[in-house]
Amino acid sequence: MKILVYAEVRNGKLKSTAAEMLTEARKLTNNNTENIHAVLLGEGCSAHAQTLAAYGAGKVFVVETPETNTYQCEPHIQTISQLVQNNGYTLVLGPASPTGRDFFPRLAVRHKAGMLTDVVSVKNDSGKIVARRPIYAGKCIAEVCSQTALTFVTVRPNVIPSEIFNSSASAATEKFTPNFNASAFKSKIADVRKGKSEKPDLTEASLIISGGRAMGNADNFKILHDLADIVGATVGASRAAVDSGYAPHDMQVGQTGKTVNPNLYMAFGISGSIQHLAGMRTSKVIVAINTDPDAPIFQKADYGIVADLFQAVPLFKDELKKITDA
């Protein structure tokens, strides 16, 4: 088995999903890193090659072309396609991020290959790629299999613990310049507007603090942001809070928002509708604070507190400060 890992870089920073996928790739090859390659796209991306080598990439392709500086579907597709054709990979791994979800299915169609999406584990079963993925809003896990010689897979962030293979490993890098067919570029990036927050995206955050309709208004979300700043958490919101105008849609956690898998998920004033649980039920530890003792979220929470969130947040803030200041 020969594997290519798409290591996503955004705003010059390497996404943590790269380490997670390389860890999974090592399991598939029994730590035969010679058969694990990774690809970095964008000018200056070579700075991340050493990190990829530490997690098990035997070779790192560095693509430093202007067309790949900012994500555009067609340049990414053409680059990965040419690498696949030149090197005969049997498996291509990418993150189930907005970027991976956008261009990986198109890659699979272009190569007439199998496509397994949003998986939480991958294994090699007698030469066939078998993966596990959540279905029915996370209530069940399905085992899916690819029957093709080449398979594209997107892996859900934060579900595979990353493990360093060799911290002193040297990166065997190879510069690769794609032969672009510019006539296939149907769109062009005119402007990129960055968000104000420098915190991890919800889909990759290890700590998330979310608020629901009980927050009352948008200004009250500031107390959650203040709490999150103490521990470096990312702030989310329920659909009810978003629909009420208290938070923007990019903060929404749930079936029609973002699916998250943090180590800790704290829900303040969120009742726990089926739609919301679908987006966060796989969190490692769930803490719920709600005034309603019969709120559905308590059935899923590891720790539940029946209290007014406006009384609970200051207490959490004081205790977390003690821990971080110690």
VEXDREN-2710 file (C-alpha; in Angstrom, 1 decimal):
% VEXDREN-2710
k/r/px/py/pz
1/MET/0.0/0.0/0.0
2/LYS/1.3/3.4/-1.0
3/ILE/-0.3/6.4/0.7
4/LEU/-0.4/10.2/-0.1
5/VAL/-1.5/12.6/2.7
6/TYR/-2.7/16.1/1.8
7/ALA/-1.3/18.2/4.6
8/GLU/-3.5/21.3/4.7
9/VAL/-1.9/24.7/5.3
10/ARG/-4.0/27.8/6.0
11/ASN/-2.7/31.3/6.6
12/GLY/0.8/29.8/6.7
13/LYS/-0.1/27.4/9.6
14/LEU/-0.1/23.6/9.3
15/LYS/-3.4/22.1/10.3
16/SER/-3.3/19.5/13.1
17/THR/-5.2/17.1/10.8
18/ALA/-1.9/16.3/9.0
19/ALA/-0.4/14.7/12.1
20/GLU/-3.6/12.7/12.7
21/MET/-3.7/11.3/9.2
22/LEU/0.0/10.5/9.1
23/THR/-0.5/8.6/12.4
24/GLU/-3.3/6.6/10.8
25/ALA/-1.2/6.0/7.6
26/ARG/1.6/4.5/9.7
27/LYS/-0.8/1.9/11.2
28/LEU/-1.9/1.0/7.6
29/THR/1.7/0.4/6.5
30/ASN/3.0/-1.1/9.7
31/ASN/5.3/1.9/10.1
32/ASN/6.8/1.5/6.7
33/THR/7.3/5.3/6.2
34/GLU/8.9/4.8/2.8
35/ASN/5.4/4.2/1.4
36/ILE/3.9/7.3/3.1
37/HIS/4.2/10.6/1.2
38/ALA/2.7/14.0/2.0
39/VAL/2.1/17.1/0.0
40/LEU/2.3/20.7/1.0
41/LEU/0.8/23.5/-1.1
42/GLY/1.6/27.2/-1.1
43/GLU/4.6/29.5/-1.0
44/GLY/6.6/29.1/2.1
45/CYS/5.0/25.7/2.9
46/SER/8.4/23.9/3.0
47/ALA/8.8/25.2/6.6
48/HIS/6.4/22.4/7.6
49/ALA/8.2/19.5/6.0
50/GLN/10.2/18.7/9.1
51/THR/7.0/18.4/11.2
52/LEU/5.5/16.0/8.7
53/ALA/8.7/13.9/8.7
54/ALA/8.5/13.7/12.5
55/TYR/5.0/12.1/12.2
56/GLY/6.0/9.6/9.6
57/ALA/6.1/11.1/6.2
58/GLY/8.9/9.4/4.2
59/LYS/8.8/12.0/1.5
60/VAL/7.3/15.4/1.4
61/PHE/6.3/17.1/-1.9
62/VAL/6.6/20.8/-1.8
63/VAL/4.4/22.8/-4.2
64/GLU/5.2/26.5/-4.0
65/THR/3.3/28.0/-6.9
66/PRO/1.2/31.2/-6.8
67/GLU/-1.9/29.3/-7.9
68/THR/-1.9/27.3/-4.6
69/ASN/-1.2/30.1/-2.1
70/THR/-4.9/30.5/-1.4
71/TYR/-7.2/27.5/-1.8
72/GLN/-8.7/27.2/-5.2
73/CYS/-10.4/24.0/-6.2
74/GLU/-9.0/23.4/-9.7
75/PRO/-5.3/24.1/-8.9
76/HIS/-5.5/21.7/-6.0
77/ILE/-7.2/19.0/-8.0
78/GLN/-4.7/19.2/-10.8
79/THR/-1.7/19.1/-8.4
80/ILE/-2.9/16.1/-6.5
81/SER/-4.0/14.3/-9.7
82/GLN/-0.6/14.6/-11.2
83/LEU/1.1/13.3/-8.1
84/VAL/-1.2/10.3/-8.1
85/GLN/-0.6/9.6/-11.7
86/ASN/3.2/9.9/-11.3
87/ASN/3.5/7.8/-8.2
88/GLY/0.8/5.1/-8.3
89/TYR/-0.8/5.6/-4.9
90/THR/-3.5/3.3/-3.7
91/LEU/-4.8/5.6/-1.0
92/VAL/-5.1/9.4/-0.7
93/LEU/-6.0/10.8/2.7
94/GLY/-7.3/14.3/3.3
95/PRO/-9.1/16.2/6.1
96/ALA/-12.9/16.3/6.3
97/SER/-12.5/20.1/6.5
98/PRO/-14.3/22.6/4.2
99/THR/-11.4/22.4/1.9
100/GLY/-11.1/18.6/1.8
101/ARG/-14.9/18.2/1.5
102/ASP/-14.8/20.5/-1.5
103/PHE/-12.1/19.0/-3.7
104/PHE/-11.6/15.4/-2.7
105/PRO/-15.0/14.1/-4.2
106/ARG/-14.1/15.9/-7.4
107/LEU/-10.7/14.1/-7.4
108/ALA/-12.4/10.8/-6.9
109/VAL/-14.7/11.4/-9.9
110/ARG/-11.8/12.5/-12.1
111/HIS/-9.9/9.3/-11.3
112/LYS/-13.0/7.1/-11.3
113/ALA/-12.0/6.0/-7.8
114/GLY/-13.7/5.1/-4.6
115/MET/-14.6/7.9/-2.1
116/LEU/-15.1/7.5/1.6
117/THR/-16.1/10.6/3.5
118/ASP/-15.9/11.9/7.1
119/VAL/-14.4/8.7/8.5
120/VAL/-13.1/8.1/12.0
121/SER/-10.8/5.2/11.3
122/VAL/-9.3/3.3/8.3
123/LYS/-7.9/-0.2/8.0
124/ASN/-6.5/-2.4/5.3
125/ASP/-8.6/-5.6/4.9
126/SER/-6.7/-7.9/2.5
127/GLY/-5.9/-5.1/0.2
128/LYS/-9.3/-3.4/0.5
129/ILE/-9.8/0.0/2.2
130/VAL/-12.3/-0.4/5.0
131/ALA/-13.4/2.7/7.1
132/ARG/-15.8/3.5/9.9
133/ARG/-18.0/6.6/9.6
134/PRO/-20.8/8.0/11.7
135/ILE/-24.3/7.9/10.3
136/TYR/-27.8/9.0/11.4
137/ALA/-26.5/12.1/13.1
138/GLY/-23.8/10.1/14.9
139/LYS/-26.2/7.6/16.4
140/CYS/-24.6/4.7/14.5
141/ILE/-21.3/3.8/13.1
142/ALA/-21.2/2.3/9.6
143/GLU/-18.4/0.2/8.2
144/VAL/-17.8/1.1/4.5
145/CYS/-15.5/-0.5/2.0
146/SER/-13.9/0.7/-1.3
147/GLN/-13.7/-1.8/-4.1
148/THR/-11.4/0.3/-6.4
149/ALA/-7.6/0.2/-6.8
150/LEU/-7.4/3.8/-5.8
151/THR/-9.4/5.3/-2.9
152/PHE/-9.8/8.8/-1.7
153/VAL/-10.7/9.3/2.0
154/THR/-11.5/12.3/4.1
155/VAL/-10.9/11.9/7.9
156/ARG/-12.9/13.7/10.5
157/PRO/-10.6/16.1/12.6
158/ASN/-9.9/15.4/16.3
159/VAL/-10.8/11.7/16.3
160/ILE/-7.4/10.1/15.7
161/PRO/-4.8/10.8/18.4
162/SER/-1.6/12.0/16.7
163/GLU/1.6/10.3/17.7
164/ILE/5.2/11.5/16.8
165/PHE/7.1/8.7/15.0
166/ASN/10.6/10.2/15.2
167/SER/11.2/13.7/16.4
168/SER/14.6/13.8/14.8
169/ALA/13.6/12.4/11.5
170/SER/15.0/14.4/8.5
171/ALA/12.5/15.5/5.8
172/ALA/13.1/14.0/2.4
173/THR/11.6/16.8/0.4
174/GLU/11.0/17.1/-3.3
175/LYS/9.9/20.2/-5.1
176/PHE/7.0/19.6/-7.5
177/THR/5.8/22.0/-10.1
178/PRO/2.4/21.0/-11.6
179/ASN/1.7/21.4/-15.3
180/PHE/-1.4/23.5/-14.9
181/ASN/-4.2/23.6/-17.5
182/ALA/-5.1/27.2/-16.9
183/SER/-8.1/26.9/-19.3
184/ALA/-9.8/24.7/-16.7
185/PHE/-9.6/27.5/-14.0
186/LYS/-13.3/28.6/-14.0
187/SER/-13.0/30.9/-10.9
188/LYS/-10.5/33.3/-9.4
189/ILE/-10.0/34.5/-5.9
190/ALA/-10.6/38.2/-5.8
191/ASP/-10.4/38.9/-2.1
192/VAL/-9.8/37.0/1.1
193/ARG/-11.4/38.4/4.3
194/LYS/-10.0/36.9/7.4
195/GLY/-12.0/36.4/10.6
196/LYS/-11.1/38.4/13.7
197/SER/-10.3/35.4/15.8
198/GLU/-6.9/33.7/15.8
199/LYS/-8.3/30.7/17.8
200/PRO/-8.6/27.2/16.1
201/ASP/-11.7/26.6/13.9
202/LEU/-14.5/24.8/15.7
203/THR/-13.9/21.6/13.7
204/GLU/-10.3/21.4/15.0
205/ALA/-10.6/22.9/18.5
206/SER/-9.7/20.7/21.4
207/LEU/-11.7/22.9/23.9
208/ILE/-15.1/24.4/23.0
209/ILE/-17.4/26.6/25.1
210/SER/-20.9/27.0/23.5
211/GLY/-23.9/29.1/24.4
212/GLY/-27.6/28.7/23.6
213/ARG/-30.7/30.8/23.4
214/ALA/-30.5/31.3/27.2
215/MET/-27.6/33.7/26.6
216/GLY/-30.3/36.3/26.0
217/ASN/-28.5/38.5/23.5
218/ALA/-25.3/38.8/21.5
219/ASP/-23.5/41.0/24.1
220/ASN/-23.8/38.3/26.7
221/PHE/-21.6/36.0/24.6
222/LYS/-18.7/38.2/25.7
223/ILE/-18.7/36.3/29.1
224/LEU/-18.1/33.1/27.2
225/HIS/-15.3/34.6/25.1
226/ASP/-13.7/35.9/28.3
227/LEU/-14.0/32.4/29.8
228/ALA/-12.6/30.8/26.6
229/ASP/-9.6/33.2/26.6
230/ILE/-8.4/31.8/29.9
231/VAL/-7.9/28.3/28.5
232/GLY/-7.5/29.0/24.8
233/ALA/-10.9/27.5/23.9
234/THR/-13.1/28.3/20.9
235/VAL/-16.6/29.6/21.3
236/GLY/-19.5/28.0/19.6
237/ALA/-23.3/28.4/19.6
238/SER/-26.5/26.4/19.2
239/ARG/-28.8/26.9/16.2
240/ALA/-31.3/28.6/18.5
241/ALA/-28.7/31.2/19.4
242/VAL/-27.7/31.7/15.8
243/ASP/-31.3/32.0/14.6
244/SER/-32.0/34.5/17.4
245/GLY/-29.1/36.7/16.0
246/TYR/-26.9/36.2/19.1
247/ALA/-24.0/34.6/17.1
248/PRO/-22.9/34.3/13.4
249/HIS/-23.5/31.1/11.5
250/ASP/-19.8/30.1/11.5
251/MET/-20.1/29.6/15.2
252/GLN/-23.0/27.1/14.9
253/VAL/-22.5/23.6/16.2
254/GLY/-25.0/21.0/15.0
255/GLN/-26.4/19.1/12.1
256/THR/-26.8/22.2/10.0
257/GLY/-23.7/23.8/11.4
258/LYS/-20.3/22.3/12.2
259/THR/-19.5/18.8/13.6
260/VAL/-17.0/19.0/16.4
261/ASN/-14.9/16.5/18.3
262/PRO/-13.1/18.4/21.1
263/ASN/-11.6/16.9/24.2
264/LEU/-13.9/19.1/26.3
265/TYR/-17.3/20.6/25.3
266/MET/-19.0/23.0/27.7
267/ALA/-22.6/23.8/26.9
268/PHE/-24.1/26.8/28.7
269/GLY/-27.8/27.3/28.4
270/ILE/-28.2/24.7/25.6
271/SER/-31.2/22.3/26.0
272/GLY/-29.7/19.7/23.7
273/SER/-31.9/19.2/20.7
274/ILE/-31.3/16.3/18.4
275/GLN/-29.9/18.7/15.8
276/HIS/-27.3/20.1/18.3
277/LEU/-26.4/16.7/19.7
278/ALA/-25.7/15.5/16.2
279/GLY/-22.8/18.0/15.9
280/MET/-21.1/17.4/19.3
281/ARG/-22.1/14.0/20.7
282/THR/-18.7/12.5/19.9
283/SER/-16.9/15.0/22.2
284/LYS/-14.6/13.2/24.7
285/VAL/-16.0/15.0/27.8
286/ILE/-19.3/17.0/27.8
287/VAL/-20.2/19.5/30.6
288/ALA/-23.7/20.9/30.6
289/ILE/-25.1/23.8/32.5
290/ASN/-28.8/24.4/32.3
291/THR/-31.6/25.6/34.7
292/ASP/-33.9/22.8/33.4
293/PRO/-33.1/19.5/35.2
294/ASP/-34.9/17.6/32.4
295/ALA/-33.0/19.2/29.5
296/PRO/-32.1/16.5/27.0
297/ILE/-28.4/17.4/27.0
298/PHE/-28.1/16.0/30.5
299/GLN/-28.7/12.6/29.1
300/LYS/-25.5/12.9/27.0
301/ALA/-23.4/15.0/29.4
302/ASP/-20.6/13.4/31.5
303/TYR/-21.1/16.2/34.0
304/GLY/-24.3/18.2/34.5
305/ILE/-25.0/21.3/36.6
306/VAL/-28.5/22.6/37.2
307/ALA/-27.8/26.3/37.5
308/ASP/-28.2/29.7/36.0
309/LEU/-25.4/30.1/33.5
310/PHE/-24.8/33.8/34.5
311/GLN/-24.0/32.5/38.0
312/ALA/-22.0/29.5/36.8
313/VAL/-19.7/31.3/34.3
314/PRO/-18.0/33.6/36.9
315/LEU/-17.4/30.6/39.1
316/PHE/-15.8/28.6/36.3
317/LYS/-13.8/31.7/35.4
318/ASP/-12.4/32.0/38.9
319/GLU/-11.5/28.3/39.2
320/LEU/-9.9/28.1/35.7
321/LYS/-7.8/31.2/36.6
322/LYS/-6.5/29.4/39.7
323/ILE/-5.5/26.4/37.5
324/THR/-3.8/28.4/34.8
325/ASP/-2.1/30.7/37.2
326/ALA/-0.7/27.9/39.3
END
